[in-house]
Amino acid sequence: MKARTRTAPVPGERASSAHPHPADAPAVPVRGDKRDPKELSGAENASLCEGCVRCCTYITVEIDPPRAAWEYDQWIWALHHRGIQLYVELPEAWFVHFETVCDKLNESGRCSIYGRHPVLCREYDPRTCERRVPLSEVRAWFNHGEDLENWLRDQRPAHYRRLMAFRRDMPAGPPIADARKNRGLAAGLVTIASAGAMSRPARAPAPLDAASAAMPRGRRR
């Protein structure tokens, strides 16, 4: 599901009705229905989403379109990690995409907190989701860092040249360690314990001076 970058209503935007789920609402919206998504009834949403939970299995967040070499380098680095994808929508909207299933989706494929679910979910329109409308606005999709590099080279050669120049200016890195070599040395490394497993060392009592030691127990302060 795509997260919006704005949360305040746009001036002139049609507000939801006081009773967004009328009892006589049809189970399936009619063609050309212009109602706000929050005005759809529970029966309408159930009919539209039957057999599909796609919107509950990913998150996309809009990001600033990269322009500088270091910005491209940053997102190439992110794409080297599993579960991170980027895509570009027309005309020039960039999004970071995470494949991740909502914990509130139960085993039967239904929302376990429906009625208390976030406003973002209520504003999602199942009438125009990717199940029904082709993602024609997507101009590029990047699954790996190499995908973004190749796209820059082919589609934005000036940006690609700046990226290559930026990388040439970087200092030489240290020798690459072989993690599979000398595994016996690992036994001598310090193990980093979790914060919950760490305990504070016992504090030794402060020594008493001779006067304090001679003072009766009830008068010590």
Residue frames as a rotation matrix with the C-alpha (Angstrom) as fourth column:
MET 1
0.581 0.814 0.000 0.00
0.814 -0.581 0.000 0.00
0.000 0.000 -1.000 0.00
LYS 2
-0.214 -0.671 0.710 1.28
0.672 -0.628 -0.391 3.43
0.709 0.394 0.586 -0.93
ALA 3
0.017 0.141 -0.990 1.82
0.900 -0.433 -0.047 5.97
-0.435 -0.890 -0.134 1.84
ARG 4
0.653 0.267 0.709 0.85
0.588 -0.769 -0.252 9.52
0.478 0.581 -0.659 1.00
THR 5
-0.495 -0.868 -0.039 3.21
0.752 -0.404 -0.521 12.40
0.437 -0.287 0.853 1.64
ARG 6
-0.705 0.331 0.627 0.39
-0.438 -0.899 -0.019 14.73
0.557 -0.288 0.779 2.68
THR 7
-0.771 0.459 -0.441 -2.09
0.631 0.646 -0.430 14.20
0.088 -0.610 -0.788 5.49
ALA 8
-0.551 0.594 -0.586 -4.13
-0.017 -0.710 -0.704 17.42
-0.835 -0.377 0.401 5.47
PRO 9
0.212 0.700 0.682 -7.13
0.773 0.308 -0.555 17.62
-0.599 0.645 -0.475 3.12
VAL 10
-0.791 -0.451 0.412 -6.66
0.611 -0.549 0.571 19.60
-0.031 0.704 0.710 -0.06
PRO 11
-0.587 0.608 -0.534 -8.79
-0.233 -0.759 -0.608 22.76
-0.775 -0.233 0.587 -0.25
GLY 12
-0.143 0.643 -0.752 -11.93
-0.984 -0.177 0.035 21.99
-0.110 0.745 0.658 -2.22
GLU 13
-0.856 -0.188 -0.481 -11.52
-0.277 0.954 0.119 18.24
0.437 0.235 -0.868 -1.77
ARG 14
0.118 0.992 -0.052 -14.85
-0.536 0.107 0.837 16.51
0.836 -0.071 0.544 -1.24
ALA 15
-0.606 -0.307 0.734 -15.19
-0.795 0.223 -0.564 15.42
0.009 -0.925 -0.380 2.37
SER 16
-0.871 0.305 -0.386 -16.66
0.256 0.951 0.173 12.09
0.420 0.051 -0.906 3.40
SER 17
-0.009 0.953 0.303 -20.31
-0.251 -0.295 0.922 11.98
0.968 -0.067 0.242 4.33
ALA 18
-0.191 -0.001 0.982 -21.43
-0.970 -0.153 -0.189 11.82
0.151 -0.988 0.029 7.94
HIS 19
0.389 0.336 0.858 -22.69
-0.450 0.882 -0.141 8.28
-0.804 -0.331 0.494 7.31
PRO 20
-0.290 -0.647 -0.705 -20.11
-0.914 -0.032 0.405 6.73
-0.285 0.762 -0.582 4.95
HIS 21
-0.993 -0.064 -0.102 -21.63
-0.090 0.958 0.273 3.25
0.081 0.280 -0.957 5.04
PRO 22
-0.291 0.954 0.065 -25.37
-0.955 -0.286 -0.080 3.54
-0.058 -0.085 0.995 4.33
ALA 23
-0.282 0.226 0.932 -27.37
-0.344 0.883 -0.318 0.41
-0.896 -0.410 -0.171 4.99
ASP 24
0.697 0.659 0.281 -28.76
0.042 0.354 -0.934 0.35
-0.715 0.664 0.219 1.46
ALA 25
0.055 -0.756 -0.652 -25.35
-0.875 -0.351 0.333 0.60
-0.481 0.552 -0.681 -0.25
PRO 26
0.815 0.255 -0.520 -24.92
-0.521 0.714 -0.467 -1.97
0.253 0.652 0.715 -3.04
ALA 27
0.765 -0.541 0.350 -22.60
0.158 0.684 0.712 -4.93
-0.624 -0.490 0.608 -2.48
VAL 28
-0.156 -0.799 0.580 -20.70
0.920 0.096 0.379 -4.02
-0.359 0.593 0.721 -5.65
PRO 29
-0.218 0.067 -0.974 -20.15
-0.004 -0.998 -0.068 -0.37
-0.976 -0.011 0.218 -6.66
VAL 30
0.751 0.537 0.384 -21.69
0.408 0.080 -0.909 0.65
-0.518 0.840 -0.159 -9.95
ARG 31
-0.028 -0.779 0.627 -19.49
0.999 -0.012 0.030 1.55
-0.016 0.627 0.779 -12.90
GLY 32
-0.183 -0.124 0.975 -18.31
0.407 -0.913 -0.040 5.17
0.895 0.390 0.217 -12.83
ASP 33
0.721 0.437 -0.538 -18.84
0.645 -0.137 0.752 5.48
0.255 -0.889 -0.381 -9.07
LYS 34
0.066 -0.685 0.726 -17.18
0.166 -0.710 -0.685 8.72
0.984 0.165 0.067 -7.95
ARG 35
0.932 0.342 0.120 -17.59
-0.057 -0.190 0.980 8.32
0.358 -0.921 -0.157 -4.21
ASP 36
0.112 -0.879 0.464 -14.71
-0.942 -0.242 -0.231 8.78
0.315 -0.411 -0.855 -1.81
PRO 37
-0.355 -0.295 -0.887 -13.11
-0.169 0.953 -0.250 5.42
0.919 0.062 -0.389 -0.87
LYS 38
-0.996 -0.047 0.081 -14.09
-0.086 0.111 -0.990 5.98
0.038 -0.993 -0.115 2.78
GLU 39
-0.304 0.953 -0.008 -17.75
-0.913 -0.294 -0.283 6.04
-0.272 -0.079 0.959 1.69
LEU 40
-0.267 0.175 -0.948 -17.66
-0.510 0.808 0.293 2.42
0.818 0.562 -0.126 0.49
SER 41
0.603 0.558 0.571 -19.54
-0.786 0.292 0.544 0.05
0.137 -0.777 0.615 2.74
GLY 42
-0.191 -0.656 0.730 -17.99
-0.725 0.596 0.345 -3.00
-0.661 -0.464 -0.590 4.36
ALA 43
0.416 0.431 0.801 -19.92
0.191 0.819 -0.541 -5.25
-0.889 0.378 0.258 1.96
GLU 44
0.978 -0.082 -0.190 -18.59
-0.206 -0.350 -0.914 -3.31
0.009 0.933 -0.360 -1.02
ASN 45
0.166 -0.983 0.079 -15.01
-0.986 -0.164 0.039 -3.56
-0.025 -0.084 -0.996 0.18
ALA 46
-0.116 -0.174 0.978 -15.43
-0.388 0.914 0.117 -7.28
-0.914 -0.366 -0.173 0.87
SER 47
0.760 0.465 0.454 -16.80
0.231 0.459 -0.858 -7.85
-0.607 0.757 0.241 -2.64
LEU 48
0.858 -0.453 -0.242 -14.07
-0.475 -0.524 -0.707 -5.82
0.193 0.721 -0.665 -4.33
CYS 49
-0.026 -0.963 0.268 -11.25
-0.996 0.002 -0.089 -7.45
0.085 -0.269 -0.959 -2.35
GLU 50
0.718 0.370 0.590 -12.53
-0.481 0.876 0.036 -11.03
-0.503 -0.309 0.807 -2.42
GLY 51
0.870 -0.389 0.304 -9.68
0.475 0.826 -0.304 -13.45
-0.133 0.409 0.903 -3.10
CYS 52
0.253 -0.801 0.543 -6.98
0.475 -0.386 -0.791 -10.75
0.843 0.458 0.283 -2.96
VAL 53
0.828 -0.081 -0.555 -4.79
0.498 -0.350 0.793 -9.37
-0.259 -0.933 -0.249 -0.16
ARG 54
0.237 -0.824 0.515 -2.13
0.851 -0.080 -0.519 -7.75
0.468 0.561 0.683 -2.34
CYS 55
0.299 -0.112 0.948 -2.43
-0.073 -0.993 -0.094 -4.27
0.951 -0.042 -0.305 -0.80
CYS 56
0.888 0.050 0.457 -1.74
-0.456 -0.037 0.889 -5.76
0.061 -0.998 -0.010 2.65
THR 57
0.791 -0.594 0.151 1.58
0.551 0.797 0.248 -7.33
-0.267 -0.113 0.957 1.62
TYR 58
-0.166 -0.883 0.440 3.74
0.932 -0.285 -0.222 -4.33
0.321 0.373 0.870 0.74
ILE 59
0.554 0.224 -0.802 4.48
0.496 -0.863 0.101 -0.70
-0.669 -0.453 -0.589 1.60
THR 60
-0.045 -0.601 0.798 5.62
0.922 -0.332 -0.198 2.04
0.384 0.727 0.569 -0.74
VAL 61
0.447 0.082 -0.891 6.77
0.586 -0.779 0.223 5.47
-0.676 -0.622 -0.396 0.42
GLU 62
0.826 -0.122 0.550 7.45
0.423 -0.510 -0.749 8.42
0.372 0.852 -0.370 -1.88
ILE 63
0.197 -0.854 -0.482 10.99
0.765 -0.173 0.620 9.78
-0.613 -0.491 0.619 -1.77
ASP 64
0.471 -0.145 -0.870 12.65
-0.383 -0.922 -0.053 12.87
-0.795 0.359 -0.490 -3.18
PRO 65
0.983 -0.137 0.121 13.73
0.169 0.432 -0.886 12.24
0.069 0.891 0.448 -6.78
PRO 66
0.337 -0.929 -0.154 17.50
0.523 0.048 0.851 11.69
-0.783 -0.367 0.502 -6.72
ARG 67
0.995 -0.079 0.056 19.60
0.000 -0.582 -0.813 14.14
0.097 0.809 -0.579 -8.69
ALA 68
0.383 -0.908 0.170 23.03
-0.923 -0.369 0.107 14.37
-0.035 -0.198 -0.980 -7.07
ALA 69
-0.057 -0.515 -0.855 25.57
-0.512 0.750 -0.418 11.60
0.857 0.415 -0.307 -7.49
TRP 70
-0.910 -0.329 0.253 25.61
-0.371 0.370 -0.852 10.83
0.187 -0.869 -0.459 -3.77
GLU 71
-0.130 0.939 0.318 21.81
-0.850 0.060 -0.523 10.38
-0.511 -0.338 0.791 -3.82
TYR 72
0.534 0.250 -0.807 22.01
-0.715 0.643 -0.273 7.80
0.451 0.723 0.523 -6.60
ASP 73
-0.449 -0.796 -0.406 24.86
-0.357 0.576 -0.735 6.10
0.819 -0.185 -0.543 -4.77
GLN 74
-0.708 0.242 0.663 22.75
-0.675 0.044 -0.737 5.99
-0.208 -0.969 0.132 -1.60
TRP 75
0.337 0.938 0.083 19.81
-0.840 0.339 -0.423 4.29
-0.425 0.073 0.902 -3.31
ILE 76
0.288 -0.352 -0.891 22.08
-0.565 0.688 -0.455 1.86
0.773 0.634 -0.001 -5.15
TRP 77
-0.803 -0.571 0.168 23.45
-0.430 0.362 -0.827 0.92
0.412 -0.737 -0.536 -1.72
ALA 78
-0.318 0.767 0.557 19.88
-0.793 0.107 -0.600 0.43
-0.520 -0.632 0.574 -0.43
LEU 79
0.569 0.590 -0.572 19.02
-0.819 0.466 -0.334 -1.80
0.070 0.659 0.749 -3.40
HIS 80
-0.342 -0.747 -0.570 21.93
-0.543 0.652 -0.529 -4.09
0.767 0.129 -0.629 -2.53
HIS 81
-0.838 0.111 0.534 19.86
-0.470 0.350 -0.810 -5.14
-0.277 -0.930 -0.241 0.50
ARG 82
-0.833 0.550 -0.057 17.18
0.467 0.756 0.459 -7.81
0.296 0.356 -0.886 0.33
GLY 83
-0.138 0.923 -0.360 13.57
0.967 0.047 -0.249 -6.71
-0.212 -0.383 -0.899 0.36
ILE 84
-0.067 0.057 -0.996 14.24
0.076 -0.995 -0.062 -3.17
-0.995 -0.080 0.062 -0.94
GLN 85
-0.222 0.034 0.974 13.00
0.967 0.135 0.216 -2.03
-0.124 0.990 -0.063 -4.35
LEU 86
-0.507 0.093 -0.857 12.57
-0.025 -0.995 -0.093 1.30
-0.861 -0.026 0.507 -6.09
TYR 87
-0.203 0.378 0.903 10.30
0.966 0.230 0.121 2.40
-0.162 0.897 -0.412 -8.89
VAL 88
-0.874 -0.117 -0.471 9.54
0.032 -0.982 0.185 5.57
-0.485 0.147 0.862 -10.83
GLU 89
0.055 0.942 0.330 6.09
0.839 0.135 -0.527 6.76
-0.541 0.306 -0.783 -11.85
LEU 90
-0.447 -0.096 0.889 5.32
0.734 -0.608 0.304 9.26
0.511 0.788 0.342 -14.58
PRO 91
0.887 -0.459 0.056 6.18
-0.119 -0.345 -0.931 12.03
0.447 0.819 -0.360 -14.80
GLU 92
-0.164 -0.985 -0.044 8.88
-0.098 0.060 -0.993 11.90
0.982 -0.159 -0.106 -12.09
ALA 93
0.478 0.351 0.805 7.69
-0.844 -0.070 0.532 10.39
0.243 -0.934 0.263 -8.81
TRP 94
-0.370 -0.723 -0.584 10.09
-0.384 0.691 -0.612 8.03
0.846 -0.002 -0.533 -7.00
PHE 95
0.632 0.605 0.485 9.04
-0.726 0.244 0.643 5.43
0.270 -0.758 0.593 -4.45
VAL 96
-0.699 -0.714 0.047 10.83
-0.671 0.631 -0.391 2.97
0.249 -0.305 -0.919 -2.20
HIS 97
0.350 0.846 -0.403 9.02
-0.724 0.517 0.456 -0.38
0.594 0.132 0.794 -2.05
PHE 98
-0.687 -0.491 0.536 9.08
-0.724 0.532 -0.439 -2.96
-0.070 -0.690 -0.721 0.75
GLU 99
-0.055 0.625 -0.779 7.59
-0.305 0.732 0.609 -6.42
0.951 0.271 0.150 0.41
THR 100
-0.975 -0.216 0.054 6.22
-0.101 0.215 -0.971 -6.97
0.198 -0.952 -0.232 3.93
VAL 101
-0.300 0.914 -0.272 2.96
0.424 0.384 0.820 -8.52
0.854 0.130 -0.503 5.11
CYS 102
-0.187 0.347 0.919 0.75
-0.694 -0.709 0.127 -6.68
0.696 -0.614 0.373 7.59
ASP 103
-0.967 -0.235 -0.092 0.64
-0.090 0.662 -0.744 -8.42
0.236 -0.711 -0.662 10.98
LYS 104
-0.536 0.831 0.147 -3.07
-0.516 -0.185 -0.837 -7.65
-0.668 -0.525 0.528 11.24
LEU 105
-0.058 0.470 -0.881 -3.92
-0.922 0.312 0.228 -9.86
0.382 0.826 0.415 8.26
ASN 106
0.078 0.130 0.988 -5.36
-0.749 0.662 -0.028 -13.05
-0.658 -0.738 0.149 9.72
GLU 107
-0.677 -0.453 0.581 -5.15
-0.090 0.833 0.545 -16.60
-0.731 0.316 -0.605 8.36
SER 108
0.057 0.791 0.609 -8.39
0.748 0.371 -0.551 -16.25
-0.662 0.487 -0.570 6.41
GLY 109
-0.575 -0.392 0.718 -7.06
0.797 -0.469 0.381 -13.21
0.187 0.791 0.582 4.56
ARG 110
0.481 0.778 0.404 -9.15
0.564 -0.627 0.537 -10.67
0.671 -0.030 -0.741 6.47
CYS 111
-0.369 -0.570 0.734 -8.19
-0.175 -0.733 -0.658 -7.61
0.913 -0.371 0.171 8.48
SER 112
-0.237 0.229 -0.944 -8.31
0.810 0.583 -0.062 -8.51
0.536 -0.779 -0.324 12.17
ILE 113
-0.605 0.027 -0.796 -8.73
0.576 -0.675 -0.460 -4.85
-0.550 -0.737 0.393 13.19
TYR 114
-0.653 0.419 0.631 -11.30
0.500 -0.388 0.774 -3.80
0.569 0.821 0.043 10.58
GLY 115
0.575 0.818 0.034 -13.27
0.573 -0.432 0.696 -0.87
0.584 -0.381 -0.717 11.95
ARG 116
0.845 -0.404 -0.351 -10.18
0.094 -0.533 0.841 0.30
-0.527 -0.743 -0.412 13.85
HIS 117
0.249 -0.781 0.573 -7.74
0.946 0.323 0.030 0.11
-0.209 0.534 0.819 10.92
PRO 118
-0.496 -0.561 -0.663 -5.62
0.456 -0.818 0.351 3.16
-0.739 -0.128 0.662 10.02
VAL 119
0.405 0.640 -0.653 -7.07
-0.170 -0.649 -0.742 5.99
-0.899 0.411 -0.154 7.93
LEU 120
-0.412 -0.645 -0.643 -4.49
-0.789 -0.101 0.606 5.23
-0.456 0.757 -0.468 5.25
CYS 121
-0.913 0.134 0.385 -6.13
0.235 0.944 0.229 1.83
-0.333 0.300 -0.894 4.74
ARG 122
-0.001 0.998 -0.060 -9.59
0.558 -0.049 -0.828 3.38
-0.830 -0.034 -0.557 4.58
GLU 123
0.300 0.075 -0.951 -8.46
-0.488 -0.844 -0.220 5.85
-0.820 0.530 -0.217 1.93
TYR 124
-0.807 -0.588 0.064 -7.12
-0.278 0.473 0.836 3.09
-0.522 0.657 -0.545 -0.31
ASP 125
0.082 0.887 -0.455 -9.47
-0.873 -0.156 -0.462 2.61
-0.481 0.435 0.761 -3.25
PRO 126
-0.394 -0.245 0.886 -9.96
0.005 0.963 0.268 -1.05
-0.919 0.110 -0.378 -4.25
ARG 127
0.699 0.697 0.159 -11.83
0.206 0.016 -0.978 0.12
-0.684 0.717 -0.133 -7.38
THR 128
0.887 -0.421 -0.191 -8.58
-0.383 -0.437 -0.813 1.39
0.259 0.794 -0.549 -8.92
CYS 129
0.413 -0.771 0.484 -5.95
-0.485 0.264 0.834 -0.90
-0.771 -0.579 -0.265 -7.37
GLU 130
-0.424 -0.709 -0.563 -3.39
-0.861 0.122 0.495 -2.80
-0.282 0.694 -0.662 -9.44
ARG 131
-0.596 0.305 0.743 -5.71
0.183 0.952 -0.244 -5.81
-0.782 -0.010 -0.623 -9.47
ARG 132
0.370 0.877 0.306 -8.04
0.627 0.006 -0.779 -3.92
-0.685 0.480 -0.548 -11.81
VAL 133
0.973 -0.064 -0.221 -6.03
-0.185 -0.789 -0.586 -1.10
-0.137 0.611 -0.779 -13.34
PRO 134
0.551 -0.831 0.081 -2.65
0.765 0.463 -0.448 -1.81
0.334 0.309 0.890 -15.03
LEU 135
0.455 -0.495 -0.740 0.28
0.459 -0.582 0.671 0.04
-0.763 -0.645 -0.038 -13.52
SER 136
0.576 -0.142 0.805 0.71
0.794 -0.137 -0.593 2.11
0.195 0.980 0.033 -16.67
GLU 137
0.939 -0.188 0.288 2.26
-0.220 -0.972 0.083 5.03
0.265 -0.141 -0.954 -14.81
VAL 138
0.597 -0.767 0.233 5.34
0.000 0.291 0.957 3.01
-0.802 -0.571 0.174 -13.79
ARG 139
0.830 -0.335 -0.446 8.21
-0.541 -0.284 -0.792 3.90
0.139 0.898 -0.417 -16.09
ALA 140
-0.091 -0.894 -0.439 10.99
-0.428 0.433 -0.793 1.95
0.899 0.116 -0.422 -14.37
TRP 141
0.911 0.315 0.267 11.35
-0.383 0.407 0.829 -0.66
0.152 -0.857 0.491 -11.63
PHE 142
-0.028 -0.996 -0.079 14.61
-0.658 0.078 -0.749 -1.52
0.753 0.031 -0.657 -9.85
ASN 143
0.912 0.311 -0.268 15.07
-0.058 0.744 0.666 -4.78
0.406 -0.592 0.696 -7.96
HIS 144
0.483 -0.834 -0.265 18.85
0.850 0.375 0.369 -4.56
-0.208 -0.404 0.891 -7.63
GLY 145
0.307 -0.460 -0.833 21.49
0.071 -0.862 0.502 -1.87
-0.949 -0.213 -0.232 -7.52
GLU 146
-0.720 -0.613 0.326 22.72
0.318 0.127 0.940 -2.91
-0.617 0.780 0.103 -10.95
ASP 147
-0.008 0.804 0.595 19.24
0.999 0.038 -0.039 -2.22
-0.054 0.594 -0.803 -12.36
LEU 148
0.802 0.294 -0.520 19.44
0.352 -0.936 0.013 1.42
-0.483 -0.193 -0.854 -11.29
GLU 149
-0.124 -0.929 -0.349 23.02
-0.064 -0.344 0.937 1.78
-0.990 0.138 -0.017 -12.55
ASN 150
-0.674 -0.130 0.727 22.12
0.639 0.392 0.662 0.37
-0.371 0.911 -0.181 -15.96
TRP 151
0.385 0.890 0.245 19.03
0.919 -0.345 -0.190 2.56
-0.085 0.298 -0.951 -16.19
LEU 152
0.595 -0.256 -0.762 21.10
0.057 -0.932 0.357 5.65
-0.802 -0.256 -0.540 -15.43
ARG 153
-0.496 -0.863 0.096 23.66
0.106 0.050 0.993 4.67
-0.862 0.502 0.066 -18.04
ASP 154
-0.612 0.291 0.735 20.97
0.786 0.325 0.526 4.21
-0.085 0.900 -0.428 -20.71
GLN 155
0.324 0.910 0.257 18.39
0.904 -0.379 0.201 6.87
0.280 0.167 -0.945 -19.77
ARG 156
1.000 -0.005 0.015 20.39
-0.010 -0.934 0.358 9.57
0.012 -0.358 -0.934 -17.98
PRO 157
0.501 -0.866 -0.010 23.97
0.712 0.418 -0.565 9.43
0.493 0.276 0.825 -19.22
ALA 158
0.021 -0.497 0.868 24.90
-0.202 -0.852 -0.483 12.81
0.979 -0.165 -0.119 -17.70
HIS 159
0.603 0.257 0.755 23.78
-0.777 -0.022 0.629 11.63
0.178 -0.966 0.187 -14.27
TYR 160
0.961 -0.273 -0.049 25.62
0.276 0.956 0.098 8.35
0.020 -0.108 0.994 -14.78
ARG 161
0.227 -0.927 0.300 28.84
0.441 -0.176 -0.880 10.19
0.868 0.332 0.369 -15.61
ARG 162
0.109 -0.145 0.984 28.49
-0.689 -0.724 -0.030 12.25
0.717 -0.674 -0.178 -12.43
LEU 163
0.895 0.252 0.367 28.00
-0.441 0.619 0.650 9.06
-0.063 -0.744 0.665 -10.43
MET 164
0.736 -0.673 -0.069 31.13
0.599 0.695 -0.398 7.49
0.316 0.252 0.915 -11.91
ALA 165
-0.006 -0.734 0.679 33.12
0.039 -0.678 -0.734 10.67
0.999 0.022 0.033 -11.19
PHE 166
0.455 0.259 0.852 31.82
-0.796 -0.311 0.520 10.68
0.400 -0.914 0.065 -7.62
ARG 167
0.991 -0.063 0.115 32.99
0.006 0.896 0.444 7.13
-0.131 -0.440 0.889 -7.11
ARG 168
0.439 -0.890 0.126 36.42
0.581 0.174 -0.795 7.82
0.685 0.422 0.594 -8.58
ASP 169
0.018 -0.415 0.910 36.92
-0.397 -0.838 -0.374 10.59
0.917 -0.355 -0.180 -6.03
MET 170
0.896 0.338 0.287 36.30
-0.394 0.312 0.864 8.21
0.203 -0.888 0.413 -3.15
PRO 171
-0.029 -0.955 0.295 39.39
-0.996 0.052 0.068 7.09
-0.080 -0.292 -0.953 -1.21
ALA 172
-0.264 -0.159 -0.951 40.61
-0.418 0.908 -0.036 3.56
0.869 0.388 -0.306 -1.66
GLY 173
0.695 0.621 0.363 38.97
-0.613 0.247 0.751 1.19
0.377 -0.744 0.552 0.78
PRO 174
-0.046 -0.705 0.708 40.74
-0.894 0.345 0.286 -1.15
-0.446 -0.619 -0.646 3.19
PRO 175
-0.843 -0.270 -0.464 41.57
-0.458 0.813 0.359 -4.74
0.281 0.516 -0.809 2.22
ILE 176
0.208 0.974 -0.090 38.47
-0.826 0.224 0.517 -6.90
0.523 -0.033 0.851 2.01
ALA 177
-0.484 -0.347 0.803 38.37
-0.800 0.547 -0.245 -9.43
-0.355 -0.762 -0.543 4.82
ASP 178
-0.444 0.311 -0.840 37.64
-0.377 0.785 0.491 -13.07
0.813 0.535 -0.232 4.04
ALA 179
0.061 0.564 0.823 34.92
-0.987 -0.089 0.135 -14.01
0.150 -0.821 0.552 6.50
ARG 180
0.914 0.329 -0.237 35.48
-0.320 0.944 0.078 -17.73
0.250 0.004 0.968 5.82
LYS 181
0.191 -0.937 -0.291 39.19
0.129 0.318 -0.939 -17.67
0.973 0.142 0.182 6.59
ASN 182
-0.781 -0.624 -0.018 40.71
0.057 -0.043 -0.997 -18.27
0.622 -0.780 0.069 10.01
ARG 183
0.240 0.957 0.160 37.40
-0.213 -0.109 0.971 -19.07
0.947 -0.268 0.178 11.66
GLY 184
0.169 -0.247 -0.954 39.34
0.824 0.566 -0.001 -20.32
0.540 -0.787 0.299 14.64
LEU 185
-0.840 -0.514 0.176 40.16
0.362 -0.772 -0.523 -16.73
0.405 -0.376 0.834 15.49
ALA 186
-0.146 0.872 0.467 36.48
-0.237 -0.489 0.840 -16.07
0.960 0.012 0.278 16.08
ALA 187
0.400 0.289 -0.870 36.68
0.662 0.565 0.492 -17.96
0.634 -0.772 0.034 19.37
GLY 188
-0.407 -0.667 -0.624 38.94
0.913 -0.317 -0.257 -15.25
-0.026 -0.674 0.738 20.74
LEU 189
-0.642 0.220 0.735 36.64
0.141 -0.908 0.395 -12.37
0.754 0.357 0.551 19.77
VAL 190
-0.937 0.349 -0.024 34.55
-0.080 -0.279 -0.957 -10.58
-0.341 -0.895 0.289 22.35
THR 191
-0.517 0.838 0.177 30.88
0.783 0.380 0.493 -11.53
0.346 0.393 -0.852 22.20
ILE 192
-0.894 0.280 0.349 28.54
-0.328 -0.941 -0.084 -8.54
0.305 -0.189 0.933 22.25
ALA 193
-0.716 0.662 -0.220 25.63
0.678 0.587 -0.442 -9.31
-0.163 -0.465 -0.870 24.54
SER 194
-0.104 0.773 0.626 22.19
0.543 -0.483 0.687 -7.83
0.833 0.412 -0.370 24.11
ALA 195
-0.492 -0.077 0.867 21.20
-0.443 -0.836 -0.325 -4.97
0.749 -0.544 0.378 26.36
GLY 196
0.524 0.798 0.299 18.69
-0.694 0.196 0.692 -7.15
0.494 -0.570 0.657 28.19
ALA 197
0.745 -0.266 -0.612 21.26
0.359 0.933 0.031 -9.83
0.562 -0.243 0.791 28.90
MET 198
-0.309 -0.916 0.256 23.83
0.256 -0.340 -0.905 -7.42
0.916 -0.214 0.339 30.32
SER 199
0.719 0.482 -0.500 23.85
0.599 -0.065 0.798 -6.89
0.353 -0.874 -0.335 34.07
ARG 200
0.580 -0.498 0.645 25.50
-0.478 -0.849 -0.226 -4.16
0.660 -0.177 -0.730 36.03
PRO 201
-0.245 -0.733 -0.634 28.56
0.283 0.571 -0.770 -5.20
0.927 -0.369 0.067 38.01
ALA 202
0.588 0.436 -0.681 28.06
0.742 0.044 0.669 -5.38
0.321 -0.899 -0.298 41.77
ARG 203
0.375 -0.404 0.834 29.08
-0.201 -0.914 -0.352 -2.21
0.905 -0.036 -0.424 43.49
ALA 204
-0.230 -0.556 -0.799 31.61
0.708 0.468 -0.529 -2.68
0.668 -0.687 0.286 46.28
PRO 205
0.783 0.543 -0.302 30.63
0.592 -0.505 0.627 -0.98
0.188 -0.670 -0.718 49.56
ALA 206
0.386 -0.638 0.666 32.60
-0.199 -0.763 -0.616 2.14
0.901 0.105 -0.421 50.39
PRO 207
-0.231 -0.538 -0.811 35.14
0.715 0.471 -0.516 1.61
0.660 -0.699 0.276 53.20
LEU 208
0.848 0.527 0.054 34.28
0.313 -0.580 0.752 3.24
0.427 -0.621 -0.657 56.52
ASP 209
-0.066 -0.871 0.486 36.73
-0.291 -0.449 -0.845 5.46
0.954 -0.197 -0.224 58.25
ALA 210
-0.730 -0.334 -0.596 37.73
0.393 0.509 -0.766 4.78
0.559 -0.793 -0.241 61.83
ALA 211
-0.903 0.407 0.140 35.26
-0.386 -0.621 -0.682 7.33
-0.191 -0.670 0.718 63.28
SER 212
-0.088 0.917 -0.389 32.33
-0.939 0.054 0.340 5.93
0.333 0.395 0.857 61.35
ALA 213
-0.200 -0.040 -0.979 33.26
-0.047 0.998 -0.031 2.38
0.979 0.040 -0.202 62.28
ALA 214
-0.900 -0.217 -0.379 33.21
0.349 0.162 -0.923 3.27
0.262 -0.963 -0.070 65.97
MET 215
-0.683 0.703 0.199 29.84
-0.726 -0.684 -0.071 5.05
0.086 -0.193 0.977 65.78
PRO 216
-0.546 0.573 0.611 26.84
-0.039 0.711 -0.702 3.04
-0.837 -0.407 -0.366 67.01
ARG 217
-0.784 0.209 0.584 24.78
0.613 0.412 0.675 1.55
-0.100 0.887 -0.451 64.17
GLY 218
0.188 0.982 -0.030 21.62
0.966 -0.190 -0.172 3.54
-0.175 0.003 -0.985 64.97
ARG 219
0.465 -0.043 -0.885 23.45
0.181 -0.973 0.142 6.91
-0.867 -0.226 -0.444 64.74
ARG 220
-0.636 -0.726 0.262 25.12
0.406 -0.026 0.913 6.41
-0.656 0.688 0.311 61.38
ARG 221
0.397 0.744 -0.537 23.81
-0.131 -0.533 -0.836 8.59
-0.908 0.403 -0.114 58.58
